[in-house]
Amino acid sequence: MHSITILDFGSQYAQLIARRVREAHVYCELFPWDAPQEKILSIHPKGFILSGGPKSVYEENAPFIQEFIFKSGLPILGICYGMQALTHALGGKVDPSAEREYGQAEIRPLVSGLLVSSLSKVWMSHGDRINKLPEGFTVLASSKNSPFAAMGDMKRKYFGVQFHPEVHHTPNGEKLLKHFVVDICGLKPEWTPESIIEESVARIQEQVGNQRVLAAVSGGVDSSVAAALVHKAVGDQLAAVFVDTGLLRKNEGEQVASAFRNHLHSELIAVDASDEFFTALHGVTEPEQKRRIVGEKFIRIFEQQAKQLSQPKFLVQGTIYPDVVESSAPDRNKAEKIKTHHNVGGLPEDMQFELVEPLRYLFKDEVRAVGEALGLPESLVWRQPFPGPGLTVRCLGEVTRERVSRLRAADAILIEELSKEGLLRSSSSSYSPGSSSSSTAGQSVAHTSQAFVVLLPVRSVGVMGDQRTYQEAAAIRAVTTEDFMTADWARLPHDLLARVSSRIVNEVEGINRVVYDITSKPPATIEWE
C-alpha cells in the first residue's frame, strides 16, 4: 500500500496531520525530520508533508529538509515551519516578523481552484514570515501579516501554507490535506477500519507466533480494542487480566468483567489488588511519582499472573498515539514531554515482557472505528475515556480509600446527570471523523467527549444546617474534542451544573464546594495530573 510520509519538525500538532490524512482514508506514517533515508522511503511514499515546529530556520542547528526528499521528485506540502524550511532550502527569504500571528486569522486566496481556494478563516501560530518566494513559486494566498500565507510551484508540485490546516480551528482545513494527498499525490482512499484490522492481525501474528499472550484490560475502549485485535489474531493464546486497583469508577469492575466475558469470549482473570495499590501510594502526592508507582505495580501484578500461566512472553497494552505523544516517546517525535503515561513512560526498565501495542499509532476515533468493525458492544466502544492510573490522577494530593470513595461518589453523580440530559457521547451522536465537536458560548452542547470530577486537596469553610463545615472542594471537568490533542471546555447548561453541585454537596460526605474548570487544552491538559 502506498502512503504519505509526514516529517515531524517538533510540532505538538504534527500527529494531527497524520490523523487528518487518515480521515481521508489514506495511510501515512510520521517520522522525525532527520530519520534515515531508508526508513522514510521504506513505506513507499507518494508525497511528503512537512510539519510545523518551534525553531526558526535561520537558527543554528535548525531542522532542515534532507536532500533526498527533493531528489525523490515527489510532491511536498510544507506547513508553518515546514513552509519556511521549504522556502529557505530553495533560495527564498525567511525573516522574523514584526507582527506575529497567533490564533484565528483571515486569508485571501489569490488563485482559484488550487489547494486554498475554499479557505478563509485559518489558525496561525508563527513568529517568522516569508518575505521572498523561491524561484518558480507563485503566491496562492495572503493574510494581514503574511504577504505569502500560501505558495505553490505547480511544475514540481511543491506547496506551502503558513497556517495549520490540521487543527479544527481551520474550517475546511481537512479538505486542503485531502486535496493534496488524493488529487496532487494520486493516492487512493484505501485506509479503512477493515484494512487496519487486517494489517494489525498480520503484524501481531508475526510478532507473537505461537506464544502465549497476556492482555491488560481496564474496560476502557483502548485496552478492549487492543485485546480484541490480539484475540482475533491468536485466539486462545490470549489470556486477559483485569486488575481491580480500587481506583476505578462506580461499579466499573462488575461492568468490565461482564462485558469482556460476554462479548470477547476470552479467558479473563480478575485480580483484586486494591490493598497493594493503596499501600504503595500512601503519603505520595507528586503526580509523576503516582504514575510511576501505578505503572510499576501493574507490571509486577502481571508478572505474578504470568508465573501462573506458564510465563507468557508478551503483554498487550492499549497504548494509543496521544499517550505516546504526551510521554515524548523517542522513536517517533521530539516534542517536549508533558506527562508520563503509566503504559508508556512509567514502565519499569526490568520488565519481563515484550509489549504488543496494536493501537500505538492510532487516534481515538480510529480505535473506536476499529472496535465497531470488530463487533464490540457500544458500551465498550463509546465509553468515556479513563486514564490508566485510574482515579489516582483525579484525586489530587494523597490517595486514600476515604478520599477515593468520596471522589467516586461525586463522579457518579456527574455522569448520571449528564446521561439523563443526553450529554455523554455515544455512537448515536452526530460525531463523525473530522467533524468539529467544539461549542461556543450560547450554543447547545451535543455531547461531552470526556467528563469527570477532580477531588482537590483544598478545604474551605461552608455552612450546612446552620453549622460551620470545613471540607474539601471538587472540580467538574467536561470537554469537547475530536482528537484529544486539543480540547475546549464544554458549555454545560447552568441548570445542570447547579443540579450536579447541589447533589454532590448534599449526598457526598466531605465535600462542601464545587467549581467548574473552564480551561481549554492547551494551555491545560484534560486531566489535572
N, C-alpha and C positions, 0 to 999 in steps of 0.2 A: 504494500500500500504506500503510495506517495504521500508526502506530508509537507508541512511548513515548519521551518526551523525559526524559533524565536531566540534571539540573543539577548541575554539579560545584562544590562549595564549597571545594575544595582538598584533598580527601582522597586519600591514596595508593591507597585501595581503591575509589575511585569507578568505576574501569574494571571491577572485579569485578561491580558491579551490572549493567553492560551485558552482561557475559558470562553472568550468571545469567538475565537476561531473554531473551537469545538462545537459551540452552539450552531455554527454554520455547517455542522456535520463534516468537518474536515479535521483529520488527525494532525496534531502538532506536538512538538517537544520543545522544552525550554532548556537552554544551555547557557553557562557562563560565557561572557563575550570572548574570553581567552581560552575556551575549550579547544582541545586538539582538532586539527582538520579532519582526521579520520573518524573521530567520534561524531562531529557535527554532520558530516556527509554520509554517515552510515545509515541514516534513516531516509535517504534518497529524497531530499527536499526539492520542491519545485519553486521555492521562493524563500526569502528571508524577511523577518520583521525585527527591527532593532528597537529595543525598549528605551524608556526614559532612564534617568539616573541622576544622582546628586552632584556629580562633578561638573566642571567646566572644561571644554575641550582644550583650552589653552593652558590648563594647569599642568604642572609637572606630574608625570606618571598617570595622566588621564587615560581612561579606557579608549581603545581605538578599534576600528574595523580591520580585521585581518585581511591581508591581500588576496587570499584565495577566495574570499567572498565575492570580490569583484571579478576575479578570473573565471568564476563559475558561469558567468553570463546570465544568471537568474535574476528575476525581479527582486527589488528591495523596497521596503517601506520603513522609513525611519520615523519614530515617534518621539517628540520632545528632544531629549539628549541625542536620541538616535538620528533625528533630522540634522542636529548640529554636527554630530560626528560625520555624517554623510557629507555635509557641506564642507567641513574642514578637510576631509580626506580628498575631496575632488577640486580643491582650489578656491572655494568660496571664503567668505569672511564672517566670523562669529565674534561678537563683542559683548561686553557687559551692557545691560540695558539700564538707562536712567529711570525708566518706568517699568518696574517688574509687574508681571501678570500672575496673580494667584486667584483662583476661583472662576466664577462664571464670566464669560466674555462673549462678545458678538464678533463673528467673522463675516466677511463679504466675499462670497465666491465670485471669481472673475472669469472662469471658464465653465461653460455648461457641459453637462454630460460626462464629467470626469471626477471621480473619487469624492470630492467635497461639495458637489452641486446641490445635495439635499440637506446640507448643514447650515445652521445659522448660530445657534447657541452652542458653545463648547466649554470645556473645562481646561483652564490653563494652569500651569504650575512651573514657572521658569523665571530665572533672573537674567539670562542671556538672550540675545536675539541675533538673527541673521541680517547682516547689512549688505551682503553681496552674494548673489547666487553663483553657484559653479557654472562653468560653461556648459551649454546645452539644456539648461533648466529654464522653465517658464514659471512665473508666479501664478498659482491657482487660487489663492485667497489671501486676504489681508485682514488685520484687526486694527483697533485703535493704536496699540503699542507695538504691533508686529507687522511691518510692511510685507513681510514674506511669511504669512501664517501657514501657508501650504505651497509646495512646489512640486514640479514634475519634469522628468526627462522622458518624453514619450518613446523615443527611439530605444533607449536602454531599459525602459520600464523601471526607472528609479523614481521614488516618490518620498516626500517628507511632509509631516504635519507637526506644527509647533504645539498643538493641543493633545489631549488624551482621549481618543475615541473609545478606549476600552472601559471607561468608567460610566456609570449610568447617568452621571450629571451632564454627559454629552448626548442629548437626544439624537437618535439615528446613528450614533457612532458605530454600532454593530453592523450597520449597512455598509459603512465605509470599509470595515475589515472584511466583510463577506465579499464585497465587490473586488477587493484586492486578491483574496485567496482563490475565489472561484473564477471571476471573469479575467483578471490580469494574469494570475499564475496558472489558471486552467485546471484546477483540481476539482474532482467530482465529490459531491457531498455524501460520502460513504461511511462516515464515522457515526455509528448509531449504538444504542444500548446493546443490541444484539451482537454487533461486531466487538464491542468492549468485552462482553461476556466470552465470546469465542476466543479472543486473544488472551484474556486473563486465565481462562481454563487451561489453555495450552502452556502458558508460562508457568502456572502452578504445577502442572503435571511434570514439566521439565525440571523444575526446582526440587520437587518433593520425591518424585519417583514412587517407590512402593513403601516409603517410610511412614510411620505413624505421625500425626499432626495434632497439636494441642491448640485449641482456639480460646482466646479470652473474650467472653461476651459480657456486655453490660446491659443489653436491652436497647441500647441506642441504635440508630439506623446504621451507623458506620460499622460497628462490630457485628451486627446482624447480617448485613450485606456481605461483609468480608467472609464470615463463617459460611454463608450460603454459597458463595462462589467457590470456596475451598471444598465444601461438601459436594458440589456439582462436579468438581474436578477429581476428587479422590474418594468420595463415598464414605464407606465405613472406616477408612483410615483416620477419619477425623473424630476427635473427642473434644467436646466443648466444656469449658469450665466457667461457671458463673460464681463469682466471689461476692458474697454479701458483706460489704465493708462496714455496714452500719451507717454509711454516709449517703444512702440512696433516698430518693423521694418517697412519698407516702405510697404504700402498697406495691412498690416497684419490684421487690423480689418475687412476689407471687405472680405478678403480671409477666415478668420476664420468663420465668420457668414455664408458665402455661403456654405463652406464645411460641417459645422456642421448641418445646416438645411437640406441640400440635401442628406446627407449620414447617419446621425444618426437618422434623423426624430424624434427628440425630441424637447420639448419646449426650446427655447433659449431666454434668457433675456439679452439684450445688455445695458450696463451702461457706459456712458461717465463720467469718474471720473478724467480726466486729471488735472483739476484745483486743486482738493483736493490733488493729489499726489505731484504736483509741489510746492504747498504751504507748505505741510508737510516737503518736502525735502529742502526747502530754507535755504541756508547757511550751510548745512550739507556736510562734506567731508569725515568723517571717515566711512570706508566700513561696519563694523559691525552695526553701527548706521543706515546706509542706509537700510540694510537688515531688521533690526528690524522695522523700520518705514514702509517699504513696506509690511512686514508681518502683522503688526497690522492694517494698512489701508485696506488691502484686507479683513481681517476678519470683520472689522467694516462695510464695504460696504455690505458684505454678510449678516451680521446681519440685516442691514436695509432692504435688499431684503427679508429676511426671515419673517419679520414682515408683509410684503405684501402678503406672501404666506402661511398664517396660521402657521407661526413659525415652519418650518421643524426642526427636532431634529438633523438630520445627515448632515454632509458636506463631499463631496467626494473630495479627492485630489490625484494628480498623483505622489505622493512621490515614488521614486524608491530607490533601495539599495545604490547606490553611494551617494545619498542625506543623507541617514541615517548614512552611514559610516563617511562621512566628518563632519557631525554635532555631531558625537560621541554620538548617542542615547544610553542611559544606559542599555536598555533592551537586547541588542544583542552583544555589544562589549565594550571593554575598551580601545580602541585606542585613541590616542591624538586628541583633537578637532582641526580641520583645519580651518573651517569657518562655520558660521551659514547659513543654507538654510532657506529661508523665510517660506517654508512649513514644516520645521522640528523643527528648533531651534528658529525661530523668531515669533512663535505664542504667543499671549497674554495669560497669565495664567487664566484670567477671561472669556475666550472664551465660548460662549453659545452653541457650537456644540459638538457632538460626531463625531470624524473623521472616515470616511470609506476610507481605503487606500488599495485597492486590489492589488496594484503593489509594496507594500512596500519592499518585499524581492525578487523582480525580477531585473535582469540586463537589460540593454538597448536592447540587442539583443533578449532577451526573450519577452520584451514588444513589439518589432516590430513583432516578430513571432506571438504573440497573436493578435495583430492588424490585421495582414493579415488574420489570421484564422477567425476573426470576420467580415471580408469583408470590412474593412475600405479602403478608397482610397489611392493610392500611395502617393498623395500629402500630406497626413497627416502622414502616417506610416514612410515615408523616409524623412521627413522634417529635416532640420538642427536643432540640439538642440539649445534651447534658455533658458536662466536662468529665473527662476520665477520672480526675481526682475526686469527683462527686461533690458533695456539699462542703468538703474541706475548703474549697476556694470561694465559697459563698458565705462561710462562717468566718468573718474577719476576726482576727485575734486568736485566742486559744480555742482549740477544737475539743469540746467536751460533749458527753452524751446529752447533758441537760440543754446545752445551747443548740446542738444539732436537732434535738427533738423540738425545740422552740422554733427553729428555722423551718423544719419540715412542715410543721402545722401551719405556719404563716404562708409558706409557698403553696400548700394545697388549697388554701382559701383563694389565693390569686388565680390559680389555674382553674378552679371550679367556676369562679365568676367570669373569667374570660371565655370559658367553654359555653356558659349559659348565653353569652352575648354573641357567640359565633366568631370570636376573635382569635381562636387558635388556628394556625394554618392547618389545612387538611387537603387531601387530594381532590376535594370537590371545590377548592378555591379557584380563583381566576388565574392562579400562577402558571406561567409557562416560562421555560428557559429564555432569558434575555429580557423579560418584562420587568419594568421597574416596580418595586414594592414600596418606594418611599412615599410618604404623605406630607402634606404641608398643613399648617395651622388652618382650622376651619373646614378641613375635608374629613370625610369619614374614613376610618381605618378598615381596610378589607380584611386584615389579619395581622397577627404579630408573628414575626419569624422566630423570635425567642423571647421568653418572658419568665421571670423568676424573682424571688425575694432574696435580698442580701441582709444578713444579720450583722449589725455594726457593733464594735466594741466601745460604744459611746452610750453613756447614761445621761438621762435628762429628767428634770422634775415634771411631774404631771399631777393631775387631780382626778381621782376616781372615787365616787361615792362620798364626796366631801373629805376624802383623805388624801394626804400627800403620797405620791409614788415617786420612786427614783429607779427607773428601769431602762432597758436597752431600747435602741431605735432600730427600725427595719427600713430598708430602702427597696422600692419596687424598681425593677429594670425591665423595660419592654422595648424591643427594637424591631424595625423593619429593615430588611436587607435582601438582596438577591444573590449574594455570594459570600457573605460573612467576612469579606476582606474590608469592606466599608459598611457602615450601618447608620441609620438615623433613628432617633428616639420616636417611639410610636405616640401619636396624638390620641391617647385614650380618652374616652368621654369622661367629663368631670364627675358625673353621677356615678359612674363605675368606680373611679378612683376613690370617691367618698365612701362607697359601699364596702370596698375592699379594706380601706383604712379602718372603718368602724368595726368590721368583723374581726380584723387582726387584733386590734386593741382590746376588744371585749372578749374574744374567745381564746386568745393565746396568752397564757400567763408569762409575765416577764417582759412584755413589750408595751410601751405606753406612747410611742410616737412612730409615725410612718411618713416617709418622704419619697418623692418621685425623682428619679435620675433622668435629666433631660440633656445628657451629653452625647454627642454623636461619636462615631468611630471613623477616622481619627477626630479629635486627639485622644479620646479614651479608647480602651478596649471594651469588648462587650461584657466579658466577665470583669469583676472588680479586682481579682487577683490572678 
